Amino acid sequence: MPAITASMVAELRAKTDAPMMECKKALTEADGDLARAEEILRVKLGNKAGKAASRITAEGVIAAAISGSTGAMIEINCETDFVSKNDSFLAFANAAARLVAEANPADVAALSALAYAQDGFGPTLEDVRKGLIGKIGENMSIRRFQRYASGAQLAHYLHGTRIGVVVEFEGSEVAAKDVAMHVAAMKPAALSSAEVPAELVEKERKIAAEKAAESGKPAEIVAKMVEGSVQKYLKEVSLLDQVFVKAADGKQTVAAYLKGASTTVKAFTLYVVGEGIEKKQDDFAAEVAAQVAAAKGA
């Protein structure tokens, strides 16, 4: 079995908020497999172990450019939070969003080849990116973008520069903006239960089955417990089934709110900076030891 290091325990704890010893036990049981250890903690500790799973693991910004029924949202990454506030970096991100909306590039490579000049760098967006890397002294990259031109109305919401949402809708712009803010806060996985990705449903079913099996109840009861857990999960992660964050009674669903506003949401996109990116963890103790060793050898 691979050795369970302190950095592995720290990484699992950062993802789950679980106690350190529980993280170590889970990693041991999972033979060092981080994803499996996270599932084990979900089984043992319930939803508390998943609360921090979406924590930001890389730096950067989300930028959007919306004009009528055409628009774009983009994620640009950098190494530190400090650079994510740099004026030149922010100008680059906003310009990239506008280029996506206006030029409809097929992918990041095509976007990077588009004409753009900034801070004395150019003539392409890629040349500006490379120039800013040299000027600022930190790596930066274009991670992903989404363009909208289906003819539907568009509403968007940016929570600072860390979270971005674009909603395609028909009806009330006020209602659509409210829903965009809801998406930023509640982070649904899909528009409806039927659209939740199959891999997410199966993962939740597996976790629910393991939790139910530990109850010691008869198989038919366990099966009902599993199905109940899955259905509850689907309601929690489906936009239309979620309780609207502004619901006065604390019960009104997003679907009910939209119906009352004579509005239909056709689709939405949610970007969270660094979502799914493993951030480099600096081992301070190892760094100091290396510097000491280097000094002795000098």
LINSUL-V684859 format. One record per backbone hydrogen bond with DSSP energy under -1.0 kcal/mol. NH is the residue of the N-H (numbers start at 1). CO is the residue of the C=O. Records with the same first field share a line. If there is no record, write none. Layout:
# LINSUL-V684859
NH=CO + CO
This chain:
# LINSUL-V684859
9=5
10=6
11=7
12=8
13=9
14=10
15=11
16=12
17=13
23=19
24=20
25=21
26=22
27=23
28=24
29=25
30=26
31=28
32=27
33=30
37=33
38=34
39=35
40=36
41=37
42=38
43=39
44=40
45=41
46=42
49=46
50=47
53=50
55=52
61=76
62=161
63=74
65=72
67=70
70=67
71=148
72=65
73=146
74=63
75=144
76=61
77=141
78=59
84=80
85=82
86=83
90=86
91=87
92=88
93=89
94=90
95=91
96=92
97=93
98=94
99=95
100=96
101=97
102=98
103=99
104=100
111=107
112=108
113=109
114=111
116=123
118=121
121=118
125=114
126=112
128=124
129=125
130=126
131=127
132=128
133=129
134=130
135=131
136=132
137=133
141=77
143=75
144=75
146=73
148=71
153=169
155=167
157=165
159=163
160=158
162=159
163=159
164=271
165=157
166=269
167=155
168=267
169=153
170=264
176=172
177=173
178=174
179=175
180=176
181=177
182=178
183=179
184=180
185=181
186=182
187=183
189=237
190=237
195=192
196=193
201=197
202=198
203=199
204=200
205=201
206=202
207=203
208=204
209=205
210=206
211=207
212=208
213=209
214=210
215=212
216=213
222=218
223=219
224=220
225=221
226=222
227=223
228=224
229=225
230=226
231=227
232=228
233=229
234=230
235=231
236=232
237=233
239=190
240=191
242=238
244=252
247=244
254=242
255=240
257=253
258=254
259=255
260=256
261=257
262=259
263=258
264=170
266=168
267=168
269=166
271=164
273=162
275=272
277=274
284=282
287=283
288=284
289=285
290=286
291=287
292=288
293=289
294=290
295=291
296=292
297=293
